[in-house]
Amino acid sequence: MAMVYKILGQKSPAAATDFNLYTVSGSKQAIINCITVANRDAGDAATYRISVRPDGATLTTDHYIAYDVQIGASSSTALNLGITLDTNDVITVQSSTALVTFNAYGVEIDV
């Protein structure tokens, strides 16, 4: 069972747009160790959302692990999570502005 530690996703999605930051592909499983959120706007706070969708399910309110969380101007936060994911599970992100960047770090495991 090979394990690869890596950057799983990096994106600054358009404002108020759901974006799939990471999808577990093929015959893999994954562990999300950390998701960072950075607000690059020097003047305004922003909000963000993060959801975990099992097996690519349609997004519902049950999937959110963060919902409209405020992040200050020129600020960042690191969420140390330890989320375990199976094949086809999806991490989806959204922010109130296009100036928020998401990064996911973790491990992919061959099964």
C-alpha positions in Angstrom: 0.0 0.0 0.0 1.9 3.0 -1.3 1.5 6.4 0.4 2.4 9.7 -1.3 2.5 12.9 0.7 1.6 15.9 -1.5 -0.2 19.1 -2.3 -3.7 17.8 -3.1 -5.1 21.0 -4.4 -4.5 24.8 -4.8 -7.1 27.2 -6.1 -8.5 30.8 -5.9 -12.0 30.2 -7.2 -14.2 33.0 -8.6 -16.4 34.7 -6.0 -19.5 32.8 -4.8 -18.6 29.8 -7.0 -18.3 26.2 -5.8 -15.0 24.7 -6.8 -13.8 21.1 -6.4 -10.4 21.6 -4.7 -9.7 17.9 -4.6 -11.3 14.7 -5.8 -10.0 11.3 -4.8 -9.3 9.5 -8.1 -8.9 6.0 -9.3 -8.2 3.3 -6.8 -7.0 5.7 -4.1 -8.0 6.9 -0.7 -6.7 10.1 1.0 -6.2 11.8 4.2 -6.4 15.6 4.3 -4.0 16.8 6.9 -4.4 20.5 6.5 -6.4 23.0 4.5 -5.1 26.6 4.4 -7.3 29.6 3.6 -5.6 32.9 2.7 -7.4 36.2 2.1 -5.2 38.2 -0.3 -7.4 41.3 0.0 -5.6 44.0 2.0 -8.7 46.0 2.7 -11.7 43.7 3.2 -12.6 40.6 5.2 -14.1 37.7 3.3 -16.0 34.5 4.1 -15.4 30.9 3.0 -17.0 27.6 2.9 -15.6 24.0 2.8 -17.6 20.9 2.2 -16.8 17.2 2.0 -19.0 15.3 -0.4 -18.9 11.5 -0.2 -18.7 9.6 -3.5 -19.3 12.9 -5.5 -22.7 13.4 -4.1 -24.7 16.5 -4.9 -23.8 19.3 -2.4 -26.3 19.6 0.5 -26.2 21.3 3.8 -25.1 18.1 5.5 -21.7 18.3 3.8 -20.3 21.5 5.2 -17.4 21.5 7.6 -17.1 25.3 7.4 -19.9 27.7 6.4 -19.5 31.4 5.8 -16.5 31.6 8.2 -15.0 35.1 8.3 -11.4 35.6 7.5 -9.8 39.1 8.0 -8.1 41.2 5.4 -4.5 40.0 4.7 -5.1 37.0 6.9 -4.7 33.2 6.7 -5.7 30.2 8.7 -4.6 26.6 8.8 -7.3 24.0 9.5 -5.6 20.8 10.8 -8.3 18.3 10.1 -7.3 14.6 9.5 -10.2 14.0 7.1 -10.3 10.5 5.7 -11.6 10.2 2.1 -12.5 7.2 -0.1 -12.4 7.0 -3.9 -14.5 9.7 -5.6 -15.0 11.8 -2.4 -14.7 15.5 -3.1 -13.5 18.6 -1.1 -15.5 21.6 -2.4 -14.6 25.2 -1.5 -16.2 28.6 -2.0 -15.4 32.2 -1.0 -17.2 35.5 -1.0 -14.4 37.1 -3.2 -12.0 35.9 -5.8 -9.1 37.0 -3.6 -9.2 33.9 -1.3 -6.8 31.0 -1.9 -7.3 27.5 -0.7 -4.6 24.8 -0.4 -5.1 21.2 0.6 -2.2 19.0 1.9 -2.2 15.4 2.7 -1.6 11.8 1.7 -2.8 9.7 -1.2 -3.0 5.9 -0.5 -3.1 3.2 -3.2 -5.7 0.6 -2.4 
